[in-house]
Amino acid sequence: MKKTTGHLLKRGDNFYVNWRFKGKAFLKVLRDENGNSITTERDAIKAKDKLMAPFAAGNEADALESIAGKLGGRKAELAKWEDEQHPPLSIGQAWSEFLASPNRPDSGKSTLRQYEFQWQAFADWMKEKHADVLTLRDVTKEIAEEYASSMNHGRFSPSTYNKHLNLLTLVFRVVKHKAKLTGNPWESPKRGGNIQRKRMITNSRRELTIDELRKICQTATGELQTLLALGIYSGLRLGDCATLRWGEVDLPRAMIRRIPNKTARRNPKPVIVPIHPILRDMLAVTPPDQRREYVLPEMAALYVHRTDMVTDMVQRHFKACGITLHKPGTGTDGKRAVIEVGFHSLRHTFVSLCRESNAPLSVVESIVGHSSPAMTRHYTHVGELAAGRAVALLPSVMSEATAEPTKRGQDEILRDVQTILKNMSAKNWREKKSAALAILAAE
């Protein structure tokens, strides 16, 4: 194909260049870099040659390639300059930037500790497997797939595997701007990525028998015994039991008012838990002048700094009592051990024992608390007496004796029934009716 070089023309005081390309004629005035008219022929020839250089390549493809090459070179120069002025985020800096970012979720301390542990595992793996990759921007999809593969094949449970990948996805997303990322290598296929998450298989904790409850409580001592009693008679989770404050305990009214740690950020609604007579006696052992911040000060300090140590302490105690912790058939022949019994089993047991005592479902739900708005609507109000009866009817596991339920006067009973009836509506009348009948039946 014939090369296009153009023709120089002068009209008045201005120089022009005209040329033809793909059958079309073009005419352009020549100006210098400041946009002023060129007045000398020598400068006009230089400007013409510079303008026509891409077309002198001889064909359209070469012309476009020449233009793209110049633009690409300029972009590369700008990118290099930008990196020198503002270096892309390194893997070592990523965690501190994530913590400092206003865009990260407002996670609790224990959650952040777990996040940091997961991030450090990835950072250590990168140093070992890809020491030459220093920035987040250079972590490719291939590297992400390689790391995911290293966690696969039974090494982690589906839940742990998914949480780990979700944390990496979150960090990359939050620091995207400072890391100068153009994509996120950890995204799932649902979000346009390549890293597939595992299908979740839920393994619930089993309930404990009365004999098992008696054994673990009667052989425990000190704060561990009180911790177990709190779990059995309140249905609270481990973190809420271990960090329960005296300010949340009303012994005269036999009530615990606690905002669960799990829902504190998204739904800071407290649960009201009646105190079982046996638990009340255990808590009353601490003299009023010695009730500082935490009900279990040693357990609280340990839980805040090392949650896993409290969990391990409970597990060791269960095991010492002859309770099998893992699901039968797991933990052998390369199979991952599935934990079937733990502190959370006490919460399941609490619910089951309440239901076995014919406590209305709405009463039990109000005590243990729920994060689902759909469930919350079913127990807008539950009388204190109905909840108190549900807990008081739980069997004694601290000794062979059976705790006597606390008696309430007729005026108090009438007050609670009236409150329930006032809050009755067309949508909740069944639940309110059950709660009211439970109060009357208990008397």
C-alpha positions as CSV (number, residue, x, y, z in Angstrom):
1,M,0.0,0.0,0.0
2,K,1.3,3.5,-0.9
3,K,2.6,5.5,2.0
4,T,0.8,8.8,2.9
5,T,3.2,11.7,3.4
6,G,0.9,14.7,2.8
7,H,1.5,18.0,0.9
8,L,2.5,21.3,2.4
9,L,0.4,24.4,1.4
10,K,0.6,28.0,2.3
11,R,-2.4,30.3,2.3
12,G,-1.9,33.8,3.6
13,D,0.3,33.6,6.7
14,N,-0.7,30.0,7.6
15,F,0.8,26.7,6.5
16,Y,-1.5,23.7,5.9
17,V,-1.0,20.0,5.1
18,N,-3.4,18.1,3.0
19,W,-3.5,14.3,2.4
20,R,-5.8,11.5,1.3
21,F,-6.5,8.4,3.3
22,K,-8.9,5.6,2.3
23,G,-10.3,7.8,-0.5
24,K,-11.0,10.8,1.8
25,A,-9.3,14.2,1.6
26,F,-8.1,15.9,4.7
27,L,-6.8,19.5,5.3
28,K,-5.3,20.7,8.6
29,V,-3.6,24.0,9.7
30,L,-0.2,23.5,11.2
31,R,0.5,25.0,14.7
32,D,3.3,24.8,17.2
33,E,3.2,23.2,20.6
34,N,1.7,26.4,22.1
35,G,-1.1,26.5,19.6
36,N,0.3,29.4,17.6
37,S,0.4,29.6,13.8
38,I,3.7,28.4,12.2
39,T,5.2,31.2,10.1
40,T,8.4,29.6,8.6
41,E,8.6,26.8,6.0
42,R,11.2,24.9,8.0
43,D,9.0,24.7,11.0
44,A,6.1,23.8,8.8
45,I,7.9,20.9,7.3
46,K,8.8,19.5,10.7
47,A,5.2,19.9,11.9
48,K,4.0,18.2,8.8
49,D,6.3,15.2,9.1
50,K,5.4,14.8,12.8
51,L,1.7,14.9,12.0
52,M,2.0,12.4,9.0
53,A,4.4,10.0,10.7
54,P,1.6,7.5,11.8
55,F,0.3,7.5,8.2
56,A,3.7,7.0,6.7
57,A,3.6,3.5,8.1
58,G,2.0,2.4,4.9
59,N,-1.3,0.9,5.9
60,E,-4.1,1.4,8.4
61,A,-3.0,-1.3,10.8
62,D,0.5,0.0,11.0
63,A,-0.8,3.5,11.4
64,L,-3.0,2.5,14.3
65,E,-0.3,0.5,15.9
66,S,2.1,3.4,15.6
67,I,-0.4,5.7,17.3
68,A,-1.2,3.1,20.0
69,G,2.5,2.6,20.6
70,K,3.0,6.3,21.3
71,L,0.0,6.4,23.6
72,G,1.0,3.3,25.3
73,G,4.5,4.6,25.9
74,R,3.1,7.8,27.3
75,K,0.8,5.9,29.6
76,A,3.6,3.6,30.8
77,E,5.6,6.7,31.6
78,L,2.8,8.2,33.6
79,A,2.1,4.9,35.4
80,K,5.8,4.6,36.3
81,W,5.8,8.1,37.6
82,E,2.6,7.5,39.6
83,D,4.1,4.4,41.2
84,E,7.2,6.3,42.2
85,Q,5.2,9.1,43.8
86,H,2.6,6.7,45.3
87,P,3.9,3.1,45.6
88,P,1.2,0.4,45.3
89,L,0.3,-1.2,48.7
90,S,2.5,-4.1,49.7
91,I,1.3,-7.3,51.3
92,G,3.0,-6.4,54.5
93,Q,1.2,-3.0,54.7
94,A,-2.2,-4.3,53.7
95,W,-3.4,-5.4,57.2
96,S,-2.7,-2.0,58.9
97,E,-4.4,-0.2,56.0
98,F,-7.4,-2.5,56.3
99,L,-7.7,-1.7,60.0
100,A,-7.4,2.0,59.4
101,S,-9.9,2.2,56.6
102,P,-13.2,3.8,57.3
103,N,-14.8,1.4,54.8
104,R,-14.2,-1.8,56.7
105,P,-17.0,-3.4,58.7
106,D,-17.2,-2.5,62.4
107,S,-16.1,-6.0,63.6
108,G,-15.6,-6.9,67.2
109,K,-12.2,-7.6,68.8
110,S,-12.5,-11.3,68.7
111,T,-13.6,-11.2,65.1
112,L,-10.6,-9.0,64.2
113,R,-8.2,-11.3,65.9
114,Q,-9.5,-14.2,63.8
115,Y,-9.3,-12.0,60.7
116,E,-5.7,-11.1,61.5
117,F,-4.8,-14.8,62.0
118,Q,-6.3,-15.7,58.6
119,W,-4.5,-12.8,56.9
120,Q,-1.1,-13.6,58.5
121,A,-1.5,-17.2,57.2
122,F,-1.9,-15.9,53.7
123,A,1.0,-13.5,54.1
124,D,3.3,-16.2,55.4
125,W,2.3,-18.5,52.5
126,M,3.2,-15.8,50.0
127,K,6.6,-15.4,51.5
128,E,7.2,-19.1,51.2
129,K,5.7,-19.7,47.8
130,H,6.0,-16.4,46.0
131,A,8.7,-14.3,47.7
132,D,9.1,-12.2,44.6
133,V,5.5,-11.0,44.7
134,L,5.5,-8.0,47.1
135,T,2.4,-6.0,46.3
136,L,-1.3,-6.8,46.4
137,R,-1.6,-5.7,42.8
138,D,0.6,-8.5,41.7
139,V,-1.5,-11.3,43.4
140,T,-3.0,-12.9,40.3
141,K,-6.0,-15.1,39.9
142,E,-3.6,-18.0,39.4
143,I,-1.9,-17.3,42.8
144,A,-5.4,-17.0,44.5
145,E,-6.4,-20.4,43.0
146,E,-3.2,-21.9,44.2
147,Y,-3.7,-20.7,47.7
148,A,-7.3,-21.8,47.8
149,S,-6.1,-25.2,46.6
150,S,-3.7,-25.4,49.5
151,M,-6.6,-25.1,51.9
152,N,-8.7,-27.6,50.1
153,H,-9.2,-31.4,50.2
154,G,-10.3,-31.8,53.8
155,R,-7.6,-29.6,55.4
156,F,-10.3,-27.1,56.5
157,S,-14.0,-27.5,57.1
158,P,-16.3,-25.9,54.5
159,S,-17.1,-23.1,57.0
160,T,-13.5,-22.3,57.8
161,Y,-12.5,-22.5,54.2
162,N,-15.3,-20.1,53.1
163,K,-14.6,-17.7,56.0
164,H,-10.9,-17.5,55.1
165,L,-11.6,-16.8,51.4
166,N,-14.3,-14.2,52.4
167,L,-11.8,-12.4,54.6
168,L,-9.2,-12.2,51.8
169,T,-12.0,-10.9,49.5
170,L,-12.9,-8.3,52.1
171,V,-9.4,-7.0,52.6
172,F,-8.7,-6.7,48.9
173,R,-12.0,-4.9,48.4
174,V,-11.5,-2.4,51.3
175,V,-7.9,-1.4,50.3
176,K,-8.6,-1.5,46.5
177,H,-7.9,2.2,45.9
178,K,-4.6,2.3,47.8
179,A,-3.5,-1.0,46.4
180,K,-4.3,0.2,42.9
181,L,-6.2,-2.9,42.1
182,T,-8.2,-3.4,38.9
183,G,-10.0,-6.5,40.1
184,N,-10.3,-8.9,43.1
185,P,-8.8,-12.3,42.6
186,W,-10.7,-13.8,45.5
187,E,-14.2,-13.1,44.3
188,S,-16.6,-16.0,43.9
189,P,-18.2,-17.0,40.6
190,K,-21.4,-15.3,41.7
191,R,-19.5,-12.0,41.7
192,G,-17.6,-12.6,38.5
193,G,-14.6,-14.3,40.1
194,N,-13.1,-17.8,39.9
195,I,-12.8,-19.0,43.5
196,Q,-15.7,-21.3,44.2
197,R,-16.9,-21.5,47.8
198,K,-17.8,-24.8,49.5
199,R,-21.3,-26.1,50.1
200,M,-22.0,-25.7,53.8
201,I,-22.9,-28.7,55.9
202,T,-24.2,-27.7,59.3
203,N,-23.1,-29.8,62.3
204,S,-25.2,-28.8,65.3
205,R,-24.1,-29.4,68.9
206,R,-26.1,-32.2,70.5
207,E,-28.0,-31.7,73.8
208,L,-26.6,-33.1,77.0
209,T,-28.5,-35.5,79.2
210,I,-29.5,-34.7,82.8
211,D,-26.9,-37.2,84.1
212,E,-24.2,-35.5,81.9
213,L,-25.2,-32.1,83.1
214,R,-25.0,-33.2,86.7
215,K,-21.6,-34.7,86.2
216,I,-20.0,-31.7,84.5
217,C,-21.5,-29.3,87.1
218,Q,-20.8,-31.3,90.3
219,T,-17.2,-32.0,89.3
220,A,-16.4,-28.4,88.3
221,T,-15.0,-25.9,90.7
222,G,-14.6,-22.2,91.1
223,E,-15.5,-19.9,88.2
224,L,-15.8,-22.9,85.8
225,Q,-18.7,-24.2,87.8
226,T,-20.5,-20.9,87.7
227,L,-19.8,-20.5,84.0
228,L,-21.4,-23.9,83.3
229,A,-24.4,-23.1,85.5
230,L,-24.8,-19.8,83.6
231,G,-24.8,-21.7,80.3
232,I,-27.3,-24.3,81.5
233,Y,-29.8,-22.0,83.3
234,S,-29.6,-18.9,81.0
235,G,-29.1,-20.3,77.5
236,L,-26.5,-17.5,76.9
237,R,-23.6,-18.2,74.6
238,L,-20.1,-18.7,75.9
239,G,-18.9,-15.1,75.3
240,D,-22.0,-13.7,77.1
241,C,-21.6,-16.0,80.1
242,A,-17.8,-15.4,80.4
243,T,-18.1,-11.6,80.2
244,L,-21.4,-11.1,82.1
245,R,-21.2,-8.0,84.2
246,W,-22.8,-7.4,87.6
247,G,-24.5,-4.4,86.2
248,E,-26.5,-6.8,84.0
249,V,-27.6,-9.0,87.0
250,D,-30.6,-8.0,89.1
251,L,-30.6,-10.5,92.0
252,P,-33.5,-9.0,93.9
253,R,-35.8,-9.4,90.8
254,A,-33.9,-12.6,89.7
255,M,-33.3,-11.2,86.2
256,I,-30.3,-10.9,83.8
257,R,-30.5,-8.2,81.2
258,R,-27.9,-8.7,78.5
259,I,-27.3,-7.5,74.9
260,P,-25.9,-10.6,73.2
261,N,-22.4,-10.1,71.7
262,K,-23.5,-11.7,68.5
263,T,-26.2,-9.2,67.8
264,A,-24.9,-6.1,69.6
265,R,-23.9,-4.2,66.5
266,R,-26.7,-4.9,64.1
267,N,-29.5,-5.2,66.7
268,P,-28.6,-3.9,70.2
269,K,-31.8,-5.3,71.8
270,P,-31.3,-7.0,75.2
271,V,-32.6,-10.3,76.2
272,I,-34.2,-10.7,79.6
273,V,-33.3,-14.0,81.3
274,P,-34.9,-15.1,84.5
275,I,-32.4,-16.4,87.1
276,H,-33.0,-20.0,88.2
277,P,-33.1,-20.4,92.0
278,I,-29.9,-22.5,92.0
279,L,-28.1,-20.0,89.8
280,R,-29.3,-17.2,92.0
281,D,-27.8,-18.9,95.1
282,M,-24.5,-19.4,93.4
283,L,-24.3,-15.7,92.3
284,A,-25.3,-14.5,95.8
285,V,-22.3,-16.2,97.3
286,T,-20.2,-13.1,96.1
287,P,-20.7,-10.4,98.7
288,P,-22.1,-7.1,97.3
289,D,-19.0,-5.2,98.2
290,Q,-16.9,-7.6,96.1
291,R,-19.0,-7.4,93.0
292,R,-16.7,-5.4,90.7
293,E,-17.2,-5.3,86.9
294,Y,-17.4,-8.9,85.9
295,V,-19.3,-11.8,87.5
296,L,-16.4,-14.1,86.6
297,P,-13.4,-11.7,86.6
298,E,-10.7,-14.4,85.8
299,M,-12.8,-16.0,83.1
300,A,-13.6,-12.6,81.5
301,A,-9.9,-11.6,81.4
302,L,-9.0,-14.9,79.8
303,Y,-11.9,-14.8,77.3
304,V,-11.1,-11.2,76.2
305,H,-7.4,-12.0,75.4
306,R,-7.6,-15.7,74.5
307,T,-11.1,-17.0,73.6
308,D,-9.7,-20.3,72.5
309,M,-8.2,-21.0,76.0
310,V,-11.7,-20.7,77.6
311,T,-13.1,-23.0,74.9
312,D,-10.3,-25.5,75.4
313,M,-10.9,-25.4,79.2
314,V,-14.5,-26.3,78.8
315,Q,-13.7,-29.1,76.3
316,R,-11.1,-30.6,78.6
317,H,-13.6,-30.7,81.4
318,F,-16.2,-32.4,79.3
319,K,-13.7,-34.9,78.2
320,A,-12.5,-35.6,81.8
321,C,-16.2,-36.3,82.6
322,G,-16.2,-39.1,80.1
323,I,-18.2,-37.2,77.4
324,T,-17.3,-37.9,73.8
325,L,-16.7,-34.6,72.1
326,H,-16.6,-35.6,68.5
327,K,-19.2,-37.1,66.3
328,P,-18.7,-40.9,66.0
329,G,-16.9,-42.0,62.9
330,T,-15.0,-38.7,62.5
331,G,-11.4,-37.9,63.3
332,T,-10.2,-41.3,62.0
333,D,-8.9,-42.6,58.7
334,G,-8.0,-39.0,57.6
335,K,-11.6,-37.7,58.3
336,R,-11.9,-34.4,59.9
337,A,-13.2,-34.6,63.5
338,V,-16.6,-33.0,63.8
339,I,-17.2,-31.5,67.2
340,E,-20.6,-32.6,68.5
341,V,-20.4,-31.4,72.2
342,G,-19.2,-28.1,73.4
343,F,-20.4,-25.1,75.5
344,H,-23.0,-24.3,72.9
345,S,-24.6,-27.7,73.7
346,L,-25.7,-26.1,77.0
347,R,-27.8,-23.5,75.0
348,H,-29.4,-26.3,73.0
349,T,-30.1,-28.2,76.2
350,F,-31.6,-25.1,77.8
351,V,-34.1,-24.7,75.0
352,S,-35.0,-28.4,75.0
353,L,-35.5,-28.5,78.8
354,C,-37.8,-25.5,78.6
355,R,-39.8,-27.0,75.8
356,E,-40.0,-30.4,77.7
357,S,-41.4,-28.4,80.6
358,N,-44.2,-27.2,78.2
359,A,-43.0,-23.6,78.2
360,P,-44.6,-21.8,75.2
361,L,-42.3,-21.4,72.2
362,S,-42.7,-17.6,72.3
363,V,-41.4,-17.6,75.9
364,V,-38.4,-19.7,75.1
365,E,-37.6,-17.5,72.1
366,S,-37.8,-14.4,74.1
367,I,-35.3,-15.7,76.6
368,V,-32.7,-17.0,74.2
369,G,-33.2,-14.1,71.7
370,H,-33.2,-14.3,67.9
371,S,-31.6,-12.2,65.2
372,S,-34.4,-12.8,62.7
373,P,-37.0,-10.0,62.7
374,A,-39.6,-12.6,61.6
375,M,-39.0,-14.6,64.8
376,T,-38.9,-11.4,66.9
377,R,-42.4,-10.4,65.8
378,H,-43.9,-13.5,67.5
379,Y,-42.9,-12.4,71.0
380,T,-43.3,-8.6,71.1
381,H,-44.0,-9.0,74.8
382,V,-43.7,-11.9,77.2
383,G,-44.6,-11.5,80.9
384,E,-41.7,-11.8,83.4
385,L,-43.7,-14.5,85.3
386,A,-44.1,-16.7,82.2
387,A,-40.4,-16.5,81.5
388,G,-39.5,-17.0,85.1
389,R,-41.7,-20.1,85.4
390,A,-40.1,-21.6,82.3
391,V,-36.6,-21.3,83.8
392,A,-37.7,-22.2,87.4
393,L,-39.1,-25.6,86.1
394,L,-35.6,-26.6,84.8
395,P,-34.3,-29.6,86.8
396,S,-31.5,-29.2,89.3
397,V,-28.1,-30.4,88.0
398,M,-26.0,-29.1,90.9
399,S,-27.3,-31.7,93.3
400,E,-30.0,-34.4,93.5
401,A,-32.5,-31.9,95.0
402,T,-35.1,-30.2,92.9
403,A,-35.4,-26.4,93.1
404,E,-38.7,-25.0,94.2
405,P,-40.1,-22.4,91.8
406,T,-40.5,-18.9,93.2
407,K,-44.1,-18.1,94.3
408,R,-45.7,-14.9,93.1
409,G,-48.8,-13.1,94.4
410,Q,-52.2,-13.0,92.7
411,D,-51.8,-9.3,91.9
412,E,-48.6,-10.0,90.1
413,I,-50.1,-12.8,88.1
414,L,-53.1,-10.7,87.1
415,R,-50.8,-7.9,86.1
416,D,-48.8,-10.1,83.8
417,V,-51.9,-11.6,82.2
418,Q,-53.4,-8.2,81.6
419,T,-50.2,-7.0,80.0
420,I,-50.2,-9.9,77.6
421,L,-53.9,-9.4,76.7
422,K,-53.3,-5.6,76.1
423,N,-50.6,-6.5,73.5
424,M,-52.7,-9.1,71.8
425,S,-53.5,-8.6,68.1
426,A,-55.0,-10.5,65.2
427,K,-51.5,-11.6,64.2
428,N,-50.1,-12.7,67.5
429,W,-53.2,-13.9,69.5
430,R,-52.1,-17.5,69.4
431,E,-48.7,-16.7,71.0
432,K,-50.3,-14.4,73.6
433,K,-52.9,-16.9,74.4
434,S,-50.2,-19.6,75.0
435,A,-48.2,-17.2,77.2
436,A,-51.3,-16.3,79.3
437,L,-52.4,-19.9,79.7
438,A,-48.8,-20.9,80.8
439,I,-49.0,-18.3,83.6
440,L,-52.4,-19.5,84.8
441,A,-51.4,-23.2,84.5
442,A,-48.2,-22.7,86.5
443,E,-50.3,-21.5,89.4
